[in-house]
Amino acid sequence: MEPIKNMLLFYLLLMVSCTCFAQKQTFDVINYTIPNGWDKTEMANGIQLSTKNDGKGNYAAAVILRSVASTAPANENFTASWEKLVKGTVSVSGEPTIQAPVTEKGWNVISGQASYTDGANKGWVTLITATATGKMANVVIMTNTDEYQNQISDFIKNLDLNETASEKAVNENPVSPTNYATGSSSKNIYSITVPPSWSLNAGQNSLTLEKTTNTGKRIIEFMSLIKSSGSLEKDMEHIFFDVFDGWSLHNSPNSLLFEKGDHEKGVTSQGLPYYMLSNSITKPGGDVIKATVLIIQVGTNIAIINTADNILGSESEQALNFLLFTLKINGVADKNVDYKKQLTGTWASSSGSYGNSLIAATSYTAEGKYYVLTQSSYTVGYDYYNDLIKKKQFKSEGLYSFKGNVLERRSGSGSSSKYFTRFYSRKYGNNTWRDVMGLYDCNYDQNKIETVLPFQKI
């Protein structure tokens, strides 16, 4: 790894523009050129450029983070960023080798590098921190091979900072820092069961879930608490584009945020109200992505979770659906939720509830019994299934009970199965809300995440 170390240290501070054949792009205050053949992944708080899978485990990645408000001097910003962005992600061998600060277009730039280990991977990590009046920007570069040293060196040489404007008010945080509740970092707020095939990245003051796919990395970001207006819908109205700052609705004005969105509302496993909104967003000349913001009412505050995916992607949606079965806010007492009352009745999957297929429907009684019946191929009501039960024309029967939001079903043969349960409502745009139920097997495959099939009450 010595050649790449030497080249990176030589080029770290050359953040000036130069002529090149690749088209230069801009993210926030940083201009950059994507190395040839690398993938670009948009995130709410930055972008990631990464090499494709070479089948040998070799990789290189550069993350350009959105600038944030900071009144600290350059050296303190670098130290804080190293702790959060580097040491919070990988295990470094020691203190970074730091280059002397350089001033560029009103920015004070400090860079440093160290070797790291991440499981079986070993490599070099570089942090470039730029500080101006009232703001800070960061670039993190990681690689475990010399294979990409020329591309990394060219990438660093072509980094270019926009000129600062000290007279401008600086507020580049996704949500205004004056609205944040005082206290712990996002790392200490959430209690998370990691979805299958995802990994947890807990930095010093940050918390994300990550998954690498064939089309790039997916990231779910858990943000700090902010003060609530008392209305989740009103909060969402301004939070959505605070989180996805600089983005716009695809083919629609931002004023149609709710009219063009996919909505979901319900309560978490603690009984806390939540509201989730997804929309197609884009930037001029950029790709269209599916952005999602989930907000949870926590007393007088709200917790914010966000993610983005390809417009036709489902990885992030599946992970959020899984999270909502078990996600908890630390330090908050569970509220009483009468799951049994909500479950009582007959439920069928949405795909078969309009006469499209013959699948099972399940009836749950207030006495704690359940019956599995063949779903009608025609649109029928509750009485139809109640008559089947009275005539004992059911496929199977058993007893059920709840412990928290976990539904246990014990069949007549003695076998038992447990499911995480949640009741919620969904709609698109201005359509009518549709009440549904979701189940997820407690004995789930740790290596594969399943799609949550919604059930409707008949």
Residue, then its C-alpha position, 0 to 999 in steps of 0.5 A: m500500500e506504500p505507493i498509494k500512500n505517497m501519491l495521496l499525501f502529495y496530492l491531498l491539498l491540491m484542491v484546485s480546478c484543472t482541465c480534464f476530459a471528464q465533465k466536472q460536477t458540483f455538489d453543495v460547495i465542492n466541484y468534482t469529477i467522477p472517476n471513469g467507471w465509478d458509480k455515484t450514489e445520492m444520499a440525503n447528506g452527501i454523495q458517494l462515488s465508488t468502484k464497481n465490484d471486481g469480484k476480488g474484494n478490492y474497492a475504493a470510495a469517496v464520500i462528499l458530505r454536505s457542508v454544515a454550519s460550524t463556528a469552530p476553527a479549522n483544526e477543531n473541525f478536522t479533529a471532530s470530523w476525524e472522530k465522527l467520520v473516520k474513527g466512527t466508521v473503521s478502526v484506524s491504526g493510530e493518529p492521522t498524518i496531517q498536512a499543513p493547512v492551506t488556504e483556497k478561495g477563502w477556505n482553510v483546508i486540512s487533510g490527514q491520512a491513516s491506515y485502517t482495518d474493517g473486518a478482514n479489509k485493510g487500507w488507507v483512509t483520507l479525510i479532507t476538511a475545509t473550513a470557512t466563515g460559519k461552515m465546514a465541508n468534508v471529503v472522505i476517501m477509502t481504499n484497500t488496494d493500490e489498483y485505483q491509486n491513479q484514479i484517486s490521485d486524479f480525483i483529489k487533484n480535480l477537487d475544487l471549492n466554491e468561493t466563500a461568501s461570508e456575508k451570507a447566512v449559513n444554514e446548511n444542516p438538513v434541519s435547522p440546528t436551532n430546532y434540535a432538542t438538546g441532549s444526546s446524539s442520534k446514536n443514543i436515541y434509537s434502539i434498532t433491530v438491524p434488517p436482514s442483509w443490512s449493516l449498522n454503522a454507529g459513529q460517535n454521533s451518527l447512526t446509519l443502516e447501510k446495504t450495498t447493492n448492484t446499483g450502489k449503496r443504500i443508506i438509512e439515516f437516523m437523525s436527531l430530535i427536533k421540536s414538533s409543531g404538534s402536527l406530524e403533517k405540518d412538520m412533514e411539510h417543511i422537514f421533507f425538503d429540509v432533509f432533501d435540500g436542493w432537490s425538487l419534485h419530479n415534473s411537479p412543483n414542490s407545493l404538490l409534495f402531498e398530492k404526489g406522494d405515497h403516505e403512511k401513518g400508524v404507531t410504532s411498536q412503542g405506540l408512538p404515532y408516525y408519519m412516512l412520506s415518499n416522493s420522486i425527486t430530482k435535481p437539474g440534469g440529475d437522476v430521479i430518485k425515490a426519497t422517503v422521510l419518516i417522522i415519529q412523535v416523541g412527546t413534544n419532539i419528533a425523531i427523523i429518519n430518511t433514506a433514498d433509493n432508485i426510482l424503481g428500487s425496493e431495498s430501502e422500503q423493505a428495510l423501513n417496513f421491517l424497522l417499524f415492527t421493532l424500532k424503539i426510542n430510548g428512554v420513552a415508555d411504551k404506550n398501551v396498544d390494544y392489538k387484540k381489539q384491532l385484530t378481531g375480524t377477518w383479514a385477507s391479503s390485498s391481492g386476493s380481496y377483490g376477487n382476483s385469486l383463491i388464497a387464505a383468509t383468516s378470522y380472529t375472534a374476540e375470544g382468542k380463536y382463529y380460523v383459516l378459511t379459503q378466500s372467495s373468488y368474489t367480493v364478499g363480506y364478513d358474514y360469508y366467512n362467519d357462516l363458513i366458521k359456523k358450518k365448520q368449513f375451515k382449513s384449520e383452527g387454533l388459539y392466538s394471543f399477544k405479547g406486546n406487538v408479537l402475535e402467537r398462533r397455536s394450531g390445533s396440532g400443537s405447533s406455534s408460530k410468532y409474528f411481529t404485527r403492526f396496523y397502519s394506513r396508506k394512501y397515494g396523493n389525495n386518495t382515501w386512506r386504506d387501513v391494513m395490517g402487516l405481519y413479519d415472522c419472528n423466526y425470520d431469515q437473517n440473510k434475506i429480507e422479505t416483502v411485507l404483504p399487507f392484509q385488509k380487514i373484510 
